[in-house]
């Protein structure tokens, strides 16, 4: 059978395998087959030492998870991103509890009752009497989201949590997130920061890359069990997580708890990532350099390639080739960025010699993603949002409060979600974005109780999908978050949704606003812009409207004047209009792109109308 989707190599080196056997049955699982077919797998995964290092994962809702049988690929630490109908190969280690029929399913990470059986393409590989592999096909229609891969036999089940993400299409405009050193167990970072989970899930990245040092002293104390805590934390994210190992992590057990190899690759459409093992205790070696060269040569047709590793010193660049030809080498192989570990944001100075002549290369290092105070970390968890638009990327948060000249990442605490259940069948959610950056297409997951055969409806956002979770619907709602503002959403299976205020708003005037510093007689400083813009409010009904508009910019509420001389509320004649003229007085100016925002207080959803503007400090 010719597959509709070709499975890409995600591994470091090959090992021996067997021919396909018919059926997912006990007889097939009981015997090896003698053939020289070579699958594309890491050496470590199929070596004689592999059974003691295989990935082990458990979920409370899956009974009798074997401590011996395990799914080796895909895994939580090296997951796959697929579209409905596509195929992938799984690799598992067999155990004594795996008997009888073997049934593979996907279970949705947001609603465990939402499951999908997977169809086998061809038959099952069994080799060395203890490994099995097969090609599986996703259903043609299924909800998007993160899934657990569960392989169940008559007696036991094995699980690869959050190992597959299903997308409707691969985007060329999207975001992903970088999480850096966490060093959990340090006195200043006793636990993982759940605020990271809330904020990153809200931003809905396509995937997450993490660059090691998840726990403190894991290697020094020879404690492999700390991986369990790490994997439980990462299972809280709605996005697949690609992990590399740091020098503080227990490297010897990485292949047991995280992935079949600490080295590998991943793909998101035409974007390609390379995961390397490079840190102080295990520098990049000749084998990895050869693997890196071969992989880059094989992926010259991508939109771009990214290299992910723990080590931030960039010395490996000297090993790739002569300095005088390095820029051309990386450009020809579409290397767009190098993402590394680190305890603070890059200051544009450290290791600058390594980047000389490589102006097209983005070097990304992120402040610690925990409260740990090591190095120059601040004690506030950070994460970096990397926005991709075709072959272009942006990743520096426009921090308007810091005096440091660094490539800022985002501190936690400025994105918050407030659930306000009116009743179980009507749930309001408010999302606050106090950051100096807008985020389009963020996602809110809202559980709303079922009400007979009523389908859930949403106001204030876009209903992406609804998952049947038994007694409730789990609604995924897309919202556009303006900078230094917020949105409000209602999901309901009972009652009518409130209508928006029947007013159309048009912007007239320059979208670039220049502000100068002023001071009051009492010494209060502020910023003022004398430019005039008009907001034209048009009444779409044949009755007079009395409205309460509020206009915000850069976190400030602007005073308003109307063409009728009054300020507030605003009366709009039937099928007529009224002109609002905001007065530009701000307590602080953050130069750059912003959204001017207008809401009507009489709207219980407070739907936001926005207009892009650029603030300039004169």
C-alpha positions as CSV (number, residue, x, y, z in Angstrom):
1,X,0.0,0.0,0.0
2,X,1.3,3.4,-0.9
3,X,0.8,5.8,2.1
4,X,-0.8,9.2,1.6
5,X,1.7,10.7,3.9
6,X,5.4,9.9,4.0
7,X,6.9,9.6,7.5
8,X,9.9,11.8,7.9
9,X,13.1,10.7,9.6
10,X,13.2,12.2,13.1
11,X,16.2,10.2,14.4
12,X,20.0,10.3,14.8
13,X,21.0,6.9,13.5
14,X,19.6,3.6,12.1
15,X,19.2,0.2,13.7
16,X,18.1,-3.2,12.4
17,X,14.4,-4.1,12.2
18,X,12.1,-6.8,10.7
19,X,9.6,-7.2,8.0
20,X,5.9,-6.4,8.5
21,X,3.7,-9.0,10.1
22,X,0.0,-9.4,9.6
23,X,-2.3,-8.2,12.3
24,X,-2.1,-6.6,15.8
25,X,-2.5,-9.9,17.5
26,X,-0.9,-11.9,20.3
27,X,0.7,-14.3,17.9
28,X,2.3,-11.4,16.0
29,X,3.6,-9.9,19.2
30,X,5.0,-13.2,20.4
31,X,7.5,-13.9,17.7
32,X,10.4,-12.1,16.0
33,X,10.9,-12.0,12.3
34,X,14.2,-12.3,10.6
35,X,14.8,-9.5,8.0
36,X,17.3,-6.8,7.4
37,X,14.8,-3.9,6.8
38,X,16.3,-0.8,8.4
39,X,14.0,1.6,10.2
40,X,15.2,5.2,10.9
41,X,15.7,5.2,14.6
42,X,18.3,6.5,17.1
43,X,21.1,4.0,18.1
44,X,20.3,4.4,21.7
45,X,16.6,3.4,21.2
46,X,17.3,0.0,19.8
47,X,20.6,-1.0,21.3
48,X,20.9,-3.8,23.8
49,X,20.8,-1.1,26.6
50,X,17.6,0.4,25.3
51,X,15.1,-1.6,27.4
52,X,16.4,0.0,30.6
53,X,16.2,3.4,29.1
54,X,12.9,3.4,27.3
55,X,10.3,6.2,27.8
56,X,8.0,5.5,30.7
57,X,4.8,7.6,31.1
58,X,1.6,7.2,33.1
59,X,-1.8,8.9,33.3
60,X,-4.2,8.4,36.2
61,X,-7.1,7.7,33.9
62,X,-5.4,4.8,32.1
63,X,-5.4,1.7,34.2
64,X,-2.6,-0.8,34.6
65,X,0.1,1.1,32.8
66,X,3.1,-1.2,32.4
67,X,6.5,-0.3,33.9
68,X,8.1,-2.4,31.3
69,X,6.2,-1.8,28.1
70,X,6.6,1.8,26.7
71,X,6.0,3.9,23.7
72,X,9.4,5.0,22.4
73,X,8.3,7.2,19.5
74,X,6.4,9.6,19.4
75,X,6.9,10.7,23.0
76,X,5.9,13.7,25.1
77,X,9.4,15.2,24.8
78,X,9.7,14.6,21.0
79,X,6.1,14.7,19.8
80,X,4.6,14.9,16.3
81,X,2.4,17.5,14.6
82,X,0.0,16.0,12.0
83,X,-3.1,16.8,10.0
84,X,-6.2,14.6,9.9
85,X,-5.8,11.7,7.6
86,X,-2.0,11.7,7.8
87,X,0.2,8.8,8.8
88,X,2.9,8.2,11.3
89,X,5.0,5.3,12.6
90,X,5.1,4.4,16.3
91,X,7.8,2.4,18.0
92,X,7.2,0.6,21.3
93,X,8.9,-1.7,23.7
94,X,6.9,-4.8,24.5
95,X,6.4,-6.1,28.0
96,X,4.8,-9.2,29.5
97,X,1.5,-7.4,30.1
98,X,1.0,-6.7,26.4
99,X,-1.1,-9.7,25.3
100,X,-3.9,-10.2,22.7
101,X,-5.1,-7.5,20.5
102,X,-3.3,-4.2,20.5
103,X,-5.6,-1.2,20.0
104,X,-4.2,2.3,19.3
105,X,-6.3,5.4,20.1
106,X,-5.8,9.1,20.4
107,X,-7.3,10.8,23.5
108,X,-7.9,14.6,23.5
109,X,-5.9,16.5,26.1
110,X,-8.8,18.9,26.9
111,X,-11.6,16.3,27.0
112,X,-10.5,12.7,27.9
113,X,-13.9,11.3,26.7
114,X,-13.0,12.5,23.2
115,X,-11.1,9.5,21.7
116,X,-10.4,8.3,18.2
117,X,-9.2,4.8,17.1
118,X,-6.3,4.8,14.7
119,X,-6.2,2.7,11.6
120,X,-3.2,0.5,10.9
121,X,-1.6,0.9,7.4
122,X,-0.1,-2.5,6.5
123,X,1.0,-4.7,9.4
124,X,3.1,-4.8,12.5
125,X,6.9,-4.9,12.8
126,X,8.2,-7.0,15.6
127,X,12.0,-7.3,16.1
128,X,14.5,-8.5,18.7
129,X,11.4,-10.2,20.3
130,X,10.8,-7.0,22.4
131,X,10.1,-4.1,20.0
132,X,7.2,-3.4,17.7
133,X,6.5,-0.7,15.1
134,X,3.7,0.1,12.7
135,X,2.3,2.8,10.6
136,X,-1.0,4.4,11.8
137,X,-3.4,6.7,10.1
138,X,-5.3,9.5,11.7
139,X,-9.1,9.8,11.0
140,X,-10.0,12.1,8.1
141,X,-12.1,14.2,10.5
142,X,-11.2,14.9,14.1
143,X,-10.9,18.0,16.4
144,X,-7.7,19.9,16.5
145,X,-5.6,19.9,19.7
146,X,-3.1,18.0,21.7
147,X,-3.6,14.3,22.1
148,X,-2.3,11.4,24.2
149,X,-1.3,8.2,22.2
150,X,-2.7,5.2,24.1
151,X,-1.9,1.6,23.0
152,X,-4.2,-0.9,24.8
153,X,-3.9,-4.7,24.9
154,X,-6.3,-7.1,26.5
155,X,-4.4,-6.7,29.9
156,X,-2.6,-3.4,29.9
157,X,-2.2,0.0,28.3
158,X,0.8,2.2,27.6
159,X,0.7,5.9,27.1
160,X,2.7,8.6,25.4
161,X,1.1,11.8,27.0
162,X,0.7,14.8,24.8
163,X,2.7,13.1,22.0
164,X,0.6,14.1,19.0
165,X,-0.9,17.5,18.0
166,X,-3.5,17.6,15.3
167,X,-3.8,20.8,13.2
168,X,-6.2,21.5,10.4
169,X,-3.4,23.1,8.4
170,X,0.2,24.2,8.7
171,X,0.4,27.9,8.9
172,X,3.0,30.3,7.6
173,X,2.0,32.9,10.1
174,X,2.0,31.6,13.7
175,X,3.7,31.8,17.1
176,X,5.8,29.4,19.2
177,X,7.3,29.7,22.6
178,X,10.7,29.2,24.1
179,X,11.1,28.2,27.8
180,X,14.6,28.3,29.2
181,X,16.4,27.1,32.3
182,X,14.1,26.4,35.3
183,X,16.4,24.8,37.9
184,X,13.5,23.6,40.1
185,X,14.7,22.5,43.5
186,X,16.8,25.6,44.0
187,X,15.7,27.4,47.2
188,X,14.6,30.3,45.1
189,X,12.5,28.0,42.8
190,X,11.0,25.3,44.9
191,X,8.3,24.4,42.3
192,X,7.3,24.9,38.7
193,X,5.4,28.1,38.0
194,X,1.8,27.3,36.9
195,X,1.3,30.9,35.8
196,X,3.5,29.9,32.8
197,X,0.9,27.3,31.9
198,X,-2.1,29.7,32.1
199,X,-0.5,32.4,30.0
200,X,1.1,30.2,27.4
201,X,-2.0,28.2,26.9
202,X,-3.9,31.5,26.4
203,X,-1.5,32.5,23.7
204,X,-2.0,29.2,21.9
205,X,1.5,28.6,20.4
206,X,1.8,26.0,17.7
207,X,4.6,24.3,19.8
208,X,7.0,25.0,22.6
209,X,10.8,24.4,22.7
210,X,12.6,24.0,26.0
211,X,16.4,24.1,26.4
212,X,17.2,22.1,29.5
213,X,18.2,22.5,33.2
214,X,14.7,21.7,34.3
215,X,15.7,20.7,37.8
216,X,18.6,21.6,40.1
217,X,21.3,18.9,40.8
218,X,19.5,16.1,39.0
219,X,22.8,14.9,37.6
220,X,24.8,15.7,40.7
221,X,22.5,13.7,42.9
222,X,22.1,10.9,40.3
223,X,18.3,11.2,40.7
224,X,16.4,10.1,37.5
225,X,13.0,10.3,39.2
226,X,12.9,14.1,38.9
227,X,12.0,13.6,35.3
228,X,8.5,12.5,36.5
229,X,7.8,15.9,38.0
230,X,9.2,17.6,34.9
231,X,6.9,15.6,32.5
232,X,3.8,16.1,34.7
233,X,4.4,19.9,34.5
234,X,4.8,19.9,30.7
235,X,1.7,17.8,30.3
236,X,-0.3,20.8,31.5
237,X,0.4,22.7,28.2
238,X,-2.0,22.6,25.3
239,X,0.9,22.6,22.9
240,X,3.5,19.9,22.0
241,X,6.8,20.4,23.8
242,X,10.2,19.7,22.2
243,X,12.8,19.1,24.9
244,X,16.6,19.0,25.0
245,X,18.8,18.0,27.9
246,X,20.8,20.4,30.1
247,X,23.9,19.9,32.2
248,X,21.9,19.8,35.5
249,X,19.5,17.2,34.2
250,X,19.9,13.5,34.7
251,X,21.0,12.8,31.2
252,X,21.4,9.0,31.6
253,X,17.6,8.6,32.1
254,X,16.5,11.1,29.4
255,X,15.7,8.2,27.1
256,X,13.6,6.5,29.8
257,X,11.4,9.5,30.6
258,X,11.5,12.0,27.8
259,X,12.4,10.6,24.4
260,X,14.1,7.7,22.7
261,X,17.2,9.9,22.1
262,X,18.4,13.3,23.3
263,X,19.1,14.2,19.7
264,X,16.5,14.5,17.0
265,X,14.4,16.7,14.7
266,X,10.9,18.0,14.4
267,X,8.8,19.5,11.6
268,X,5.9,22.0,11.5
269,X,4.9,22.1,7.9
270,X,7.9,23.6,6.0
271,X,9.7,24.7,9.2
272,X,12.3,22.3,10.5
273,X,13.9,22.1,14.0
274,X,17.1,20.2,15.1
275,X,17.5,19.2,18.7
276,X,21.1,18.7,19.9
277,X,22.8,17.5,23.0
278,X,25.3,20.2,23.8
279,X,26.1,21.4,27.3
280,X,29.1,21.8,29.6
281,X,29.1,18.1,30.7
282,X,28.5,16.8,27.1
283,X,29.8,19.2,24.4
284,X,28.8,18.7,20.8
285,X,30.8,15.8,19.4
286,X,31.9,14.8,15.9
287,X,29.0,12.5,15.4
288,X,26.5,15.2,16.2
289,X,28.3,17.6,13.9
290,X,28.1,15.1,11.1
291,X,24.4,14.6,11.9
292,X,23.8,18.3,11.9
293,X,25.5,18.8,8.6
294,X,23.6,16.0,6.9
295,X,20.3,17.2,8.3
296,X,20.9,20.7,7.1
297,X,21.9,19.5,3.7
298,X,18.7,17.5,3.5
299,X,16.4,20.4,4.5
300,X,17.5,23.2,2.2
301,X,14.0,23.5,0.8
302,X,12.4,24.5,4.1
303,X,11.1,28.0,4.8
304,X,13.8,28.0,7.5
305,X,15.6,25.8,9.9
306,X,16.2,26.3,13.6
307,X,18.8,24.7,15.9
308,X,17.9,24.1,19.5
309,X,20.5,23.3,22.3
310,X,21.2,24.0,25.9
311,X,24.7,25.5,25.5
312,X,24.7,29.2,24.8
313,X,28.3,29.8,24.0
314,X,27.9,29.2,20.2
315,X,31.4,27.6,19.9
316,X,30.0,24.9,17.7
317,X,29.8,27.5,14.9
318,X,33.6,27.3,14.6
319,X,33.3,23.6,14.0
320,X,30.8,23.9,11.2
321,X,33.3,25.5,8.8
322,X,35.7,28.3,8.1
323,X,34.6,31.6,9.5
324,X,35.0,33.4,6.2
325,X,32.4,31.1,4.5
326,X,30.1,30.4,7.5
327,X,27.5,33.0,6.7
328,X,27.0,31.7,3.2
329,X,26.9,28.1,4.5
330,X,24.1,28.9,7.0
331,X,22.2,31.1,4.5
332,X,22.3,28.4,1.9
333,X,20.8,25.9,4.4
334,X,18.1,28.3,5.6
335,X,19.4,28.5,9.2
336,X,17.2,31.3,10.6
337,X,17.8,31.0,14.4
338,X,19.8,29.3,17.1
339,X,17.8,28.9,20.4
340,X,19.8,28.1,23.5
341,X,19.4,27.8,27.3
342,X,20.5,30.6,29.7
343,X,19.5,32.3,32.9
344,X,18.8,35.8,31.4
345,X,17.9,37.5,28.2
346,X,20.8,38.0,25.7
347,X,22.4,41.5,26.2
348,X,23.6,41.8,22.6
349,X,27.2,41.7,23.8
350,X,28.0,38.3,25.3
351,X,29.5,35.9,22.6
352,X,29.2,38.7,20.1
353,X,32.5,37.6,18.5
354,X,30.9,34.3,17.6
355,X,28.2,36.1,15.7
356,X,30.5,38.4,13.8
357,X,29.5,38.4,10.1
358,X,26.3,36.4,10.8
359,X,23.8,39.3,10.7
360,X,21.1,37.1,9.2
361,X,21.3,34.7,12.1
362,X,18.9,35.2,15.1
363,X,20.5,34.2,18.4
364,X,17.8,33.6,20.9
365,X,18.5,33.2,24.6
366,X,15.7,33.6,27.2
367,X,15.5,34.6,30.8
368,X,14.9,31.7,33.2
369,X,11.3,30.3,33.1
370,X,11.0,30.1,36.9
371,X,11.6,32.2,40.0
372,X,15.2,30.9,40.3
373,X,17.6,33.7,41.1
374,X,20.7,32.2,39.6
375,X,22.9,34.3,37.4
376,X,21.3,37.6,36.4
377,X,17.7,36.2,36.7
378,X,15.2,38.5,38.4
379,X,13.1,36.0,40.4
380,X,10.2,36.4,37.9
381,X,9.4,33.6,35.5
382,X,9.8,34.6,31.8
383,X,8.9,33.0,28.4
384,X,9.7,34.1,24.9
385,X,7.0,34.4,22.2
386,X,8.5,34.0,18.7
387,X,6.2,35.3,16.0
388,X,6.7,33.7,12.5
389,X,5.5,35.3,9.3
390,X,6.8,33.4,6.3
391,X,10.6,33.6,6.5
392,X,10.6,36.5,9.0
393,X,10.6,36.2,12.8
394,X,10.1,38.7,15.7
395,X,10.8,37.7,19.2
396,X,11.8,40.8,21.3
397,X,9.1,41.9,23.7
398,X,8.9,45.8,23.6
399,X,9.3,46.2,27.4
400,X,8.5,49.8,28.2
401,X,9.6,49.7,31.8
402,X,13.1,48.1,31.8
403,X,16.2,50.1,31.6
404,X,18.3,47.1,30.5
405,X,19.5,46.9,26.8
406,X,18.6,43.3,26.3
407,X,16.4,41.2,23.9
408,X,13.5,41.1,26.4
409,X,11.3,38.1,26.9
410,X,7.9,38.3,28.6
411,X,7.5,38.2,32.4
412,X,4.6,36.3,33.8
413,X,1.8,38.0,35.6
414,X,0.6,40.4,32.9
415,X,-1.9,38.0,31.2
416,X,-4.7,36.9,33.3
417,X,-8.0,35.0,32.8
418,X,-11.0,35.5,35.0
419,X,-13.9,33.1,34.9
420,X,-17.3,34.6,36.0
421,X,-19.9,31.8,35.8
422,X,-23.4,33.4,35.9
423,X,-24.6,29.8,36.1
424,X,-23.2,26.6,34.7
425,X,-25.0,27.1,31.4
426,X,-23.8,30.7,31.0
427,X,-20.1,31.4,31.6
428,X,-18.5,34.8,31.2
429,X,-14.7,35.0,30.9
430,X,-12.6,38.2,31.0
431,X,-9.0,38.2,29.7
432,X,-6.6,40.9,30.7
433,X,-3.6,41.8,28.7
434,X,-1.4,44.3,30.5
435,X,1.5,43.6,28.2
436,X,2.9,46.2,25.8
437,X,2.1,43.9,22.9
438,X,-1.1,42.7,21.1
439,X,-1.8,39.0,20.5
440,X,-4.2,38.0,17.8
441,X,-5.9,34.6,17.8
442,X,-5.4,33.8,21.4
443,X,-7.5,30.9,22.8
444,X,-9.8,30.5,25.8
445,X,-11.2,27.1,26.8
446,X,-14.6,27.5,28.4
447,X,-16.5,24.6,30.0
448,X,-20.3,25.1,29.8
449,X,-22.9,22.7,31.1
450,X,-25.1,20.9,28.6
451,X,-28.8,22.0,28.3
452,X,-30.8,19.4,26.5
453,X,-30.0,19.4,22.8
454,X,-28.9,23.1,22.8
455,X,-25.6,23.7,21.1
456,X,-23.2,26.2,22.8
457,X,-23.1,29.7,21.5
458,X,-20.4,32.3,22.0
459,X,-20.3,36.1,22.0
460,X,-17.2,38.3,22.2
461,X,-15.0,35.7,20.5
462,X,-15.0,33.1,17.7
463,X,-16.1,29.5,18.5
464,X,-13.3,27.4,17.0
465,X,-14.6,24.0,18.2
466,X,-16.7,22.4,20.9
467,X,-15.8,19.1,22.5
468,X,-18.4,16.7,24.0
469,X,-17.1,16.0,27.5
470,X,-20.2,14.2,28.7
471,X,-22.1,16.5,31.0
472,X,-20.6,19.7,29.5
473,X,-19.2,21.2,26.3
474,X,-15.6,22.3,26.3
475,X,-15.5,25.3,24.0
476,X,-12.3,26.6,22.3
477,X,-12.8,30.3,21.7
478,X,-10.5,32.5,19.7
479,X,-10.0,36.2,20.8
480,X,-7.8,39.0,19.7
481,X,-6.1,40.6,22.7
482,X,-5.3,44.3,22.4
483,X,-2.2,45.7,24.2
484,X,-2.8,47.0,27.7
485,X,-6.5,46.2,27.5
486,X,-8.8,43.2,27.6
487,X,-11.7,41.3,26.2
488,X,-14.8,39.6,27.6
489,X,-16.4,36.4,26.3
490,X,-19.7,34.6,27.0
491,X,-20.3,30.9,26.3
492,X,-23.8,29.8,26.9
493,X,-26.3,26.9,26.3
494,X,-29.1,28.8,27.9
495,X,-30.7,32.2,27.2
496,X,-30.1,34.6,24.4
497,X,-26.7,36.2,23.7
498,X,-26.6,40.0,24.2
499,X,-26.5,41.9,20.9
500,X,-23.7,44.3,20.1
501,X,-24.5,48.0,20.3
502,X,-25.9,48.9,16.9
503,X,-23.2,51.5,16.1
504,X,-20.5,51.4,13.3
505,X,-17.2,53.1,14.1
506,X,-14.9,54.7,11.5
507,X,-11.4,56.2,12.1
508,X,-10.4,59.4,10.3
509,X,-6.9,60.9,10.6
510,X,-3.2,60.0,10.8
511,X,-2.3,56.6,12.3
512,X,1.1,58.0,13.4
513,X,0.7,60.1,16.6
514,X,3.6,62.2,17.9
515,X,3.8,63.0,21.6
516,X,5.8,65.5,23.5
517,X,6.6,65.7,27.2
518,X,4.7,68.3,29.3
519,X,4.5,69.2,33.0
520,X,1.7,70.7,35.0
521,X,2.1,73.7,37.3
522,X,2.2,71.3,40.2
523,X,5.1,69.3,38.6
524,X,3.1,66.4,37.3
525,X,4.6,65.0,34.1
526,X,2.5,63.8,31.1
527,X,2.6,63.4,27.3
528,X,0.5,65.3,24.9
529,X,-0.3,65.0,21.2
530,X,-2.0,68.0,19.4
531,X,-3.0,66.0,16.3
532,X,-6.7,65.5,15.7
533,X,-8.4,62.3,14.7
534,X,-12.1,61.7,14.5
535,X,-14.1,58.6,15.4
536,X,-17.4,58.7,13.5
537,X,-20.2,56.8,15.3
538,X,-23.0,55.8,12.9
539,X,-26.4,54.7,14.3
540,X,-27.6,51.7,12.3
541,X,-31.1,51.8,13.7
542,X,-34.1,54.2,13.2
543,X,-34.3,55.1,16.8
544,X,-32.2,57.6,18.8
545,X,-29.3,56.0,20.7
546,X,-27.7,57.1,24.0
547,X,-24.3,55.5,24.3
548,X,-21.4,55.4,26.7
549,X,-18.2,55.0,24.7
550,X,-14.8,54.6,26.3
551,X,-11.6,55.1,24.3
552,X,-8.3,53.7,25.5
553,X,-4.7,54.1,24.2
554,X,-1.5,52.7,25.7
555,X,-3.4,51.8,28.9
556,X,-5.0,55.2,29.3
557,X,-8.6,56.3,29.0
558,X,-8.8,59.3,26.7
559,X,-11.0,62.3,27.4
560,X,-13.6,62.7,24.6
561,X,-15.3,65.6,22.9
562,X,-18.2,65.4,20.5
563,X,-19.3,67.6,17.6
564,X,-22.3,68.6,19.7
565,X,-20.2,70.0,22.4
566,X,-21.1,67.4,25.1
567,X,-18.8,64.7,26.2
568,X,-20.6,61.8,27.7
569,X,-23.0,60.0,27.2
570,X,-23.2,60.4,23.4
571,X,-26.5,60.8,21.7
572,X,-26.7,59.6,18.1
573,X,-29.8,60.5,16.0
574,X,-31.8,57.8,14.2
575,X,-29.7,56.6,11.1
576,X,-27.4,59.5,11.9
577,X,-23.9,59.9,13.2
578,X,-21.9,61.7,15.9
579,X,-18.2,62.6,15.8
580,X,-15.9,61.8,18.8
581,X,-12.5,63.6,19.1
582,X,-10.2,62.0,21.7
583,X,-7.9,64.3,23.5
584,X,-4.4,62.7,23.5
585,X,-3.1,63.1,27.0
586,X,-1.1,60.1,28.3
587,X,0.7,59.4,31.6
588,X,3.3,57.4,29.7
589,X,4.2,56.9,26.0
590,X,5.5,53.6,24.8
591,X,6.9,54.3,21.3
592,X,5.8,51.7,18.8
593,X,2.7,50.0,17.5
594,X,-0.5,50.0,19.6
595,X,-4.2,49.6,19.2
596,X,-6.6,52.4,19.9
597,X,-9.6,50.7,21.6
598,X,-13.2,51.6,21.9
599,X,-15.9,49.9,24.0
600,X,-19.5,50.7,24.9
601,X,-20.3,50.3,28.5
602,X,-23.9,49.4,27.8
603,X,-22.7,46.3,26.1
604,X,-22.4,43.5,28.8
605,X,-19.7,41.8,26.6
606,X,-17.7,45.0,26.2
607,X,-16.9,44.1,22.6
608,X,-13.7,46.0,21.5
609,X,-13.4,48.0,18.3
610,X,-9.7,48.6,17.5
611,X,-7.6,50.8,15.2
612,X,-3.8,50.4,14.7
613,X,-1.7,53.4,15.5
614,X,2.0,54.1,16.0
615,X,3.1,56.3,18.9
616,X,6.2,58.5,18.4
617,X,8.1,60.3,21.2
618,X,9.1,63.8,20.0
